[in-house]
Amino acid sequence: MKSASTPAVIELRQCGLTYPGPPPVTGLSPCDLLVRPGEFVTVVGPSGAGKSTFLNVLGLLDSPTTGSFLLDGIDTGTLSDAQRTALRGRRIGFVFQSFHLLPYRTACENVAMALTYGGTARKERAAFARSALEQVGLGHRLDALPTTLSGGERQRVAIARALVGRPSLLLCDEPTGNLDSATAQSVLHLLDDLHEDGMTVIVITHDPTVASRGQRTVSIRDGHLNEQAQP
């Protein structure tokens, strides 16, 4: 259990983003959001509602044009581009709908590549990658190529790649979008397990079933963020 003094993983303070245009387009209206360490939050909204903009802000891919965004208590608006990139690499693990695995690299090599630019010594990368793959239940598929893996296994490799740097936030964009229902459930069970182990998880989805897995759900519509009442 984190102490009350532990900084929030995500803190948005009237944080918004407007694209310059012309004409200017509001991608995310100024909003507040607090995500504590170890929370599982889901984000829902229709296509074009602003989910991608929200993801880009949280992932330090786009900078807010108003307000502020604190990640682990660090005001990201005070950082240079290089510092933002380094912070993203240390603190955020990304999982996407498409697995983005290199087909000619083994599962272990795909995961280890995530450590290439993080300062991890070459001899340690494979050991960390093996440990991450074991964490997601793929210790027996270390040397398998992505082309020989099922969709669920490929997504588990992608999750292992996101976890290998030991981030404080796992940011998932439609992580079950390319999976059948049975395989999707296995991936969601894995996210549940990671959350129970203390990982902070944010899942962006259009699927109400996936959204129901979170402790909290926030919705985005026309760029406006609103927290949904819990049943």
Buried (B, 14 or more C-beta within 10 A) or exposed (E): EBEEEEBBBBBBBEBBBBBEEEEEEBBBBBBEBEBBBBBBBBBBBEEEBBBBBBBBBBBBBBBBBBBBBBBBEBEBEEBEEEEBBBBBBBBBBBBBBEBEBEEEBBBBBBBBBBBEEBEBEEEEBBEBBBBBBEBBBBEEBBEBBBEEBEBBBBBBBBBBBBBBBEBBBBBBBBBBBBBEEEBBBBBBEBBEEBBEEEBBBBBBBBBEEBBEBBEBBBBBBEBBBEEEEEE
